[in-house]
Each structure stands twice: as structure tokens, then as C-alpha cells.
Amino acid sequence: MRAFFQHAGRFLAWLLAYGAAYVGLFLDAASHAGQLLREPSRRLLLKQLYFTGIETLPLLTVVALVTGYASTTALYGVLLQDMGLTLDVFRALVIREASILLVAFYVLARSGSAIASELASMRQSGELATLYSLGIDPAAYLIAPRITALILSVTALSIYFQVTAVYGGFALMSIFSNWDYMLAIGKFNDGLEAGALVLIVAKTLAFGGIIGTVCCQQGLAAVPGPLGIPGATRTALIHSFTAIVLGNGVFVALFG
């Protein structure tokens, strides 16, 4: 029993240390938000938005169409072709949960890993030390644009994914089955609630902030040596994935 409490204490200390580091970095980046309107931070923000958001759209569109069509088809069959019940379950599971998590994990795998490895490489090559020596705060030049871009991208991509899954997925459903497209769209829109939409936006903002903050922090904390960059990237992915899952659980527990 004593050993258990010792391990639990060490784990809690480790968790608090990482949590403090992540919160501190986020607040530091937030304090430099005004720099985003100036060069070169603005240019880096736009570049990160393009890489994370625009370049992601083609493949994400395909995933959204398949997700919308496949989930609607499966639910429609399981629920004995009850359109109203199918749309209720689709709205609760796909729109409020699955779509947001899919986008967050996709952005994490594509952009979060790239950010962590890039910053880790800059640390190992001495670029970060050079910035400090020139009096340039990396939080303003490197971190704030990346975190902001990820927050905006995850939110925008989640909304795009949901719209594509609904309108595109329902269109495919109407082509390959006896699904009344206009009736389904009307019923789906009638079931939307303002509170649910606010919750969706809040979750996407939070998940984007988690990905950006964790990946930036792990990149900045990369250790020297050949294992520094892959280690930072791996830890960033694991911590971000865990934080997103736990954060989603908190949202569900608090708001249903």
C-alpha cells in the first residue's frame, strides 16, 4: 500500500509539472497575441493556417463524405429505417462527438507532429538560442502564431467536416437508397439547438489549443542527441491524444 501511494504521488507530481508547463506556455503565447498583426508573426500565422487548414481540405472532404454516408447508412439500417431517430442519433454521435474527434486527431497527426519536430530541430540546431541572443522572444515569433493557427484551423475544419458530412453524406445516401434528401435536411436542421452549437465550437477551440500548446512545448523541450526529435514528436502525440480524450470526457460529463 505504501508503494502504491508513492507511485501515485510521483505520478501526480509529474502530471502537475507537465500541466503547469503547458498552461504557462499557453498564457505566455496569449500575452503576445498582439504581435500576430505584425511581421514576421503575421506571415508565420498565415503560413501555418495554409498548411494546417487549406492543404488539409481535399483529403478531409473525402473522409467527411465517407463518414457522413457510412454512418447514416449504418444507423438507418440498424434503426429500422426510422429517419427521425436516425437523424437524432447521427446528430448526437457524429456531429457532437465523432466529427470533432476525427478532425482533432487528423490535425494532430498531420500538423501537430510537424510542429513538434520542427521546433525540436530548431532547438537542437541552436536557432532558438540565436533568437534569445538577438532579444527575440520565441513565444511571440514562433509559439503564438502556431497555437493560434491550430485553434482557428481545428474549429474551421470541424465545422467544414460537419457540413460536408451532412449535406454531402445525405446526398450520397439519397443516390444509393430510398432516402429523401430534402426531407432529411429539413428534419436535421429543425433538430439543431443553439446550446449544442456553442458546445461544438467550445470543444474545437479547446482541442485546437491543446494540440498547439502541447506540441509546441514538447518541441521546445526536446533533449539533445539523435533521439531528441523523434522523442519530442512521440511525446507530443501521446500527450495531445490523451488530453483530447480526457477533455472530451470532461465536456460530456459537464454538458452531456
N, C-alpha and C positions, 0 to 999 in steps of 0.2 A: 504493500500500500504506500509506503514511503517513497519507493522508487517511482510509483505512478505519479504522485504529486510533484516529484522532482522533474519528471519529464513534462508534465503538464505546465509547470512553472516556466521551464525553459521554452516550451512552445509558445506560451503566452507572451513571454518577453520578446521572442523572435517576431511574433505577429505584431506586437505593438511597435517594435523598431521599424519594421517594413511599413506599417501603416503611417507612422509619423513621417517617414521619408517621403512617401507618396503624397501625403497631404501637404507637406512642406513644399515640395516641388510644384504642386498644382497652385498653391497660393502664391508662390514666387512668380510663376508664369502669369497668373491672373493680375498681379500687380504691374506687369509690363504690357498689359493689353493695349494701352495707348500707343505703344511702339508699332503695332501692326499696321497703322496707317502710314508709316514712314518706310522709306527704303533703308536697308535691304530686306527688312522683316516682311514688308508687304509682298515683295516679289517671291519670297520663300513661301508665304502663305498661299499665294495663288498657284505656285508650282505644286505644293502638297495637295491642294484642292483638286487640281487637274489629275494628279497621279492617283489619288485615293478615290475621287468621285467620278470624273469623266471617263477615265480609262477603264473603269470597272463596269460601266453600263452595258456593253454588249453581252458579256457572259452572264451578268446578273439578270438581264432581261430574259434570257433563255431559262435560267433557274427559276425565276418568278413565274413564267408561263407554265413550266412543267409542274411547279409546286401548286399553283392555283388549279390547274386541270386535274392533276393526280389526286389531290386531297379532296376536291369537290366530287370527283367520280367515286372515290372510295366511300366518302361519307354518304353520298346519295344512295349507293347500293346498300350499305350497312343499315341505314335508317329507313329502308323500305320505300325509297323514292319520295320521302316527305320533304318537299322543298323548304318549307318554313323551318323545320327542325335542322335540316342540313345547313342552312344559312346561319342559324343561331350557333351551332357547333363550330362552323367554319370561322365565324366572327370571333368566337372566344378562343379557339385554339390556334388558328393560323394567323389571324390579324393581330391579336393582342399578345401572342406568345411566340409562336414558331418563326414568323417572318422577321421579327426584331432580333431574335437569337441568331438566325441564319445570317442576316446581314452583319451583325456584330462579329460573329466568328469568321466570316469571309473577309471582312476588313482587317481583323486581327491577323489572319494568316497571310494576307497579301501585303498590307501596308504596315501593320504593327511590327512584324518581323523585320521588314526592311528598315524601319526607323531604328529599332534596337541595334541591328548590325551596323548601320551607318554611323550612329553615334559612338558605338563601341570602337569602330575603326578609327574615327576621329580622335578618340581618347588615346588609343594605342600609338597613333602616328604623331601625337603631340600637337594636333591642331587646336584642341581645347585649351591646352596650356598657352599656346600662342595668343588665343583670344583674350585670356586673362591678362597676359603680359601687355597687351595693347589697350587694356582698360575696357574691353567689350564684354558685357555680361552675357553668357550663353543663354540664360533664361529669356532674355529679350530677343536675341538674334536667332537662336536655334529651337528653344523649347516652346515658347508661346505660340509661334506660327504653327508648329506641328500639332500641339494639343487642340488649338482652335480649329484647325483644318479637319481633324478627326471627329471632333464634336459635331461640326456642321455636316460633314460627309455622312456619318452614320445616321444622323437624323434625316437628311435629304434622301439618302439611298433607301432607308427603311420605308419612307412614305412612297417613294417611287416603286419599290418592290411590292408594297401592298396594293397600290393602284393597278399595277401590271398584273398581279396575281388575280385580282378581282375581275377587271374588265377583260383582260386577255384570257385568263383561265376560264371564265364563264363563256367567252366567245368560242373557245375550243370545245367546251362542254356542249354547247348548242349545235356544233357541227357534227360531233360524233355520237350524240344521244338525243333523246327527246326532251331537251332542256330549253325552256322558254327564256331566252336571253333577257328581253326587256322586263319580263315579269320578275326574274331573279334579281336584276339590278335594282328595280324599284323596291322590292322587299328588303334587299340588303341595305340600301340607303335609309329606308324607314327605320331600321333597327339600330342605326348608329346613334351613339349618345355622346354628348359633349364631354362628360367626365371621362369616358373611355378614350376619347381622342387626346385629352390633356395627359392622361396616364401614358399613352403611347409615346407622346413627344417627350415626356419626362424621362421615360426609360431609355429612349435613344440618346438623349443628351447625356445621361449618366453613363451609359455604356461607352459612348464615344470618349468621354472624359477619362474613364478607367483605362481604355486601351492606350490613349495618348500619354497619360501620366505614367503608367507602369512601364511601357516600352521605352519612353524617354529616360526614366530613372534607371532602368537596367542597363541601357546603353551607356549612360554617364558613369555607372558604377562598374563597368567591365574591368576585369583584372588583367594584368599584363600576361603575355605569353600566347601560344598558339590556340589555347582553349578559351581565351577570353571572349572572342567574338561569338563563337557558337554557344558558349555557356550563357552569355548575356541574352542571346536570342531565345534560347530554350527556356530560361527562367522567365523572360518577359511573356512568352506564350503561356506557360503554365500558370503564372500568377494572374495574368489577364483573364484567362479562361475560368479559373477558379473564382475570381472576383465577380465576373459577369454572372456566373451560375448562382453564386450566393446573393448577389444583388437582385437578381430576378426573383429568387425565393423571398427576399425581404419585401419586394414590391407586391408579390402575390399575397403574402401574409398580412400586409398592411391594408392593401386596397382590393384584394380579391382578383 
